[in-house]
């Protein structure tokens, strides 16, 4: 027997009415996505379409990595719904940055909150630099390079150029491992040493080099060279 259409469900079980009455925290991920989708397809309501999307991509993180073209090709989604999904994930990223923009960014945990979710969405390695003022408040986040699926190439001059242009007092370098394993490679250690040497010459504080991976088995999903005692 096919699932009920959302309009056929008891009012208190319909996602929009449930959110209005009790707040977003009471809804499951498929229910929240269903609100954005609005409608399903013949024989499948929007909640089931949302559930299938999450099963296909494995998680919200996996789904958030999809672009509009990719989502639009999925049966039950299409262009308009794909745009809404991508916009929703984009707003989530901006909210995280806005919330932390006036805080002192001086720990790997806060960096993870600031751009960890965004960087986990990337399918290729990307190296970014967080520019900070004298109070360690955020100036901006600058993308330095984008590599292959498992390689990111960045010269220290490329990393520190935005800091010099913006007169940043300190920087935190961040890159992701799309594999999910945040363990540093020999190349990561080599880059960190070269960055530390360049920072000393330029008299710009290198607060940390952080690798973003995937949380698993209770670990936070990132590696900090500062916390490891390297910096």
Beta strands, then each sheet from edge to edge (+ up, - down):
strand 1: 126-132
strand 2: 138-146
strand 3: 170-176
strand 4: 205-212
strand 5: 222-224
sheet 1: 2+ 1- 3+ 4+ 5-
end
